[in-house]
Amino acid sequence: MDAHSEPSSGRPAVPLSQIRGWRGTAACRVVGITYRQLDYWARTGLVEPSIRAASGSGSNRLYSFRDIIVLKVIKRLLDAGVSLQNIRKAVEALRSRGVKDLAEITLMSDGSTVYECRSAGEVIDLLRGGQGVFGIAVRSTVTEVMGRLSTLPGEAPVKAPTQLHGPGRVEERHTSGVPGRRRGVS
């Protein structure tokens, strides 16, 4: 599944030309994490950028809106003391959901286990257990992330290459002036 598909059907939800993503630095700013954390989470598969993955040194990952929401939820769970191991389990359950589905749930945790609640009754049942729990209303997280991203520049996943020189001049530009390189050798 990619960033521009609906999770349940795989159909494009938005045309590729209209997709916007945010670089890792913008995601870090919105979520409140370091770039080192973001890089670790991407390399270990916790949250990989769904628009554009890193493709070598110096390349920029591009995160979708949904990716950034999941990153923010992870940050809130970490801040509440949930272990990264339990967060990984919760993220697995969230992966297949679209933004609309995510906004309809509340995550509850007692510090070790993460529960998904879709109704007030489910929340009340958890609270009746007598344990201290905290909740993350994902809808408010969506609203917060939306507001913060609106002030940051997004970019399209694929940019058309810009031609700096006329046709036929590329070979000349790359071979002329390079010491020890001969032109026209096959």
C-alpha positions as semicolon CSV with decimal commas, in nm:
position;residue;x (nm);y (nm);z (nm)
1;M;0,000;0,000;0,000
2;D;0,131;0,344;-0,078
3;A;0,050;0,692;0,043
4;H;-0,191;0,768;-0,236
5;S;-0,404;0,455;-0,207
6;E;-0,701;0,386;0,011
7;P;-0,603;0,111;0,255
8;S;-0,904;-0,112;0,195
9;S;-0,927;-0,099;-0,183
10;G;-0,584;-0,002;-0,313
11;R;-0,755;0,250;-0,542
12;P;-0,594;0,590;-0,581
13;A;-0,762;0,826;-0,336
14;V;-0,585;1,133;-0,473
15;P;-0,413;1,173;-0,811
16;L;-0,035;1,131;-0,783
17;S;0,018;1,485;-0,913
18;Q;-0,176;1,624;-0,613
19;I;-0,001;1,418;-0,342
20;R;0,211;1,621;-0,104
21;G;0,468;1,488;0,133
22;W;0,697;1,637;0,392
23;R;1,068;1,585;0,438
24;G;1,200;1,424;0,751
25;T;1,305;1,755;0,904
26;A;0,949;1,888;0,876
27;A;0,808;1,564;1,021
28;C;1,050;1,594;1,316
29;R;0,944;1,952;1,380
30;V;0,573;1,866;1,378
31;V;0,608;1,549;1,587
32;G;0,866;1,679;1,832
33;I;1,135;1,417;1,780
34;T;1,497;1,428;1,670
35;Y;1,607;1,338;1,321
36;R;1,810;1,055;1,476
37;Q;1,488;0,904;1,620
38;L;1,309;0,940;1,287
39;D;1,599;0,777;1,103
40;Y;1,609;0,488;1,352
41;W;1,234;0,433;1,325
42;A;1,256;0,430;0,944
43;R;1,558;0,195;0,936
44;T;1,394;-0,049;1,180
45;G;1,061;-0,044;0,997
46;L;0,854;0,117;1,273
47;V;0,736;0,395;1,041
48;E;0,881;0,405;0,693
49;P;0,799;0,699;0,468
50;S;0,521;0,589;0,236
51;I;0,578;0,849;-0,036
52;R;0,952;0,828;-0,090
53;A;1,206;0,614;0,095
54;A;1,572;0,706;0,131
55;S;1,776;0,587;-0,164
56;G;2,129;0,646;-0,047
57;S;2,326;0,910;0,132
58;G;2,185;1,259;0,090
59;S;1,847;1,149;-0,042
60;N;1,535;1,283;0,125
61;R;1,259;1,069;0,264
62;L;0,911;1,200;0,202
63;Y;0,643;1,132;0,464
64;S;0,268;1,137;0,400
65;F;0,015;1,305;0,625
66;R;-0,086;0,964;0,762
67;D;0,279;0,877;0,831
68;I;0,316;1,194;1,037
69;I;-0,002;1,119;1,234
70;V;0,134;0,774;1,320
71;L;0,468;0,931;1,419
72;K;0,285;1,173;1,649
73;V;0,088;0,889;1,810
74;I;0,414;0,699;1,865
75;K;0,568;1,004;2,028
76;R;0,270;1,040;2,263
77;L;0,284;0,673;2,357
78;L;0,657;0,698;2,428
79;D;0,600;1,010;2,639
80;A;0,345;0,811;2,841
81;G;0,597;0,538;2,915
82;V;0,482;0,268;2,672
83;S;0,772;0,049;2,559
84;L;0,885;0,063;2,198
85;Q;0,811;-0,311;2,174
86;N;0,443;-0,253;2,265
87;I;0,428;0,052;2,040
88;R;0,545;-0,165;1,749
89;K;0,246;-0,395;1,810
90;A;0,007;-0,099;1,818
91;V;0,155;0,046;1,498
92;E;0,101;-0,286;1,320
93;A;-0,270;-0,251;1,395
94;L;-0,272;0,111;1,270
95;R;-0,079;0,052;0,946
96;S;-0,372;-0,059;0,734
97;R;-0,597;0,230;0,834
98;G;-0,654;0,546;0,639
99;V;-0,658;0,890;0,798
100;K;-1,038;0,884;0,823
101;D;-1,033;0,553;1,014
102;L;-0,752;0,672;1,241
103;A;-0,948;0,983;1,335
104;E;-1,234;0,766;1,464
105;I;-1,036;0,580;1,730
106;T;-0,904;0,657;2,075
107;L;-0,597;0,474;2,195
108;M;-0,592;0,386;2,563
109;S;-0,299;0,247;2,755
110;D;-0,215;0,142;3,106
111;G;0,152;0,201;3,034
112;S;0,218;-0,146;2,903
113;T;-0,071;-0,251;2,680
114;V;-0,230;-0,032;2,414
115;Y;-0,604;-0,067;2,350
116;E;-0,806;0,064;2,060
117;C;-1,144;0,208;2,152
118;R;-1,404;0,303;1,893
119;S;-1,685;0,402;2,129
120;A;-1,738;0,573;2,463
121;G;-1,860;0,240;2,602
122;E;-1,527;0,074;2,528
123;V;-1,343;0,359;2,701
124;I;-1,569;0,330;3,007
125;D;-1,514;-0,048;3,022
126;L;-1,138;0,005;3,034
127;L;-1,172;0,268;3,306
128;R;-1,392;0,035;3,515
129;G;-1,101;-0,206;3,541
130;G;-0,960;0,020;3,811
131;Q;-0,621;0,062;3,649
132;G;-0,478;0,400;3,569
133;V;-0,505;0,455;3,196
134;F;-0,443;0,743;2,963
135;G;-0,600;0,809;2,627
136;I;-0,494;0,954;2,294
137;A;-0,782;1,086;2,091
138;V;-0,640;1,041;1,743
139;R;-0,890;1,293;1,601
140;S;-0,726;1,574;1,801
141;T;-0,386;1,449;1,688
142;V;-0,504;1,469;1,326
143;T;-0,625;1,826;1,381
144;E;-0,301;1,927;1,552
145;V;-0,080;1,775;1,281
146;M;-0,293;1,934;1,008
147;G;-0,250;2,277;1,164
148;R;0,125;2,242;1,209
149;L;0,183;2,105;0,858
150;S;-0,015;2,388;0,701
151;T;0,272;2,623;0,790
152;L;0,541;2,400;0,637
153;P;0,615;2,348;0,269
154;G;0,515;2,013;0,127
155;E;0,643;1,874;-0,197
156;A;0,532;1,642;-0,472
157;P;0,676;1,289;-0,462
158;V;0,832;1,314;-0,807
159;K;0,973;1,624;-0,963
160;A;1,030;1,653;-1,334
161;P;1,403;1,675;-1,410
162;T;1,521;2,019;-1,508
163;Q;1,734;2,030;-1,820
164;L;2,017;2,277;-1,768
165;H;2,180;2,240;-2,109
166;G;2,043;2,185;-2,455
167;P;2,025;1,833;-2,600
168;G;2,358;1,685;-2,702
169;R;2,559;1,896;-2,461
170;V;2,540;1,659;-2,166
171;E;2,825;1,432;-2,290
172;E;3,042;1,732;-2,366
173;R;2,979;1,881;-2,023
174;H;3,069;1,557;-1,846
175;T;3,385;1,474;-2,043
176;S;3,545;1,807;-2,120
177;G;3,785;1,937;-1,865
178;V;3,814;1,608;-1,675
179;P;4,186;1,524;-1,646
180;G;4,281;1,184;-1,784
181;R;3,944;1,128;-1,955
182;R;3,948;1,087;-2,330
183;R;3,651;1,174;-2,542
184;G;3,495;0,941;-2,798
185;V;3,665;0,622;-2,675
186;S;3,451;0,308;-2,697
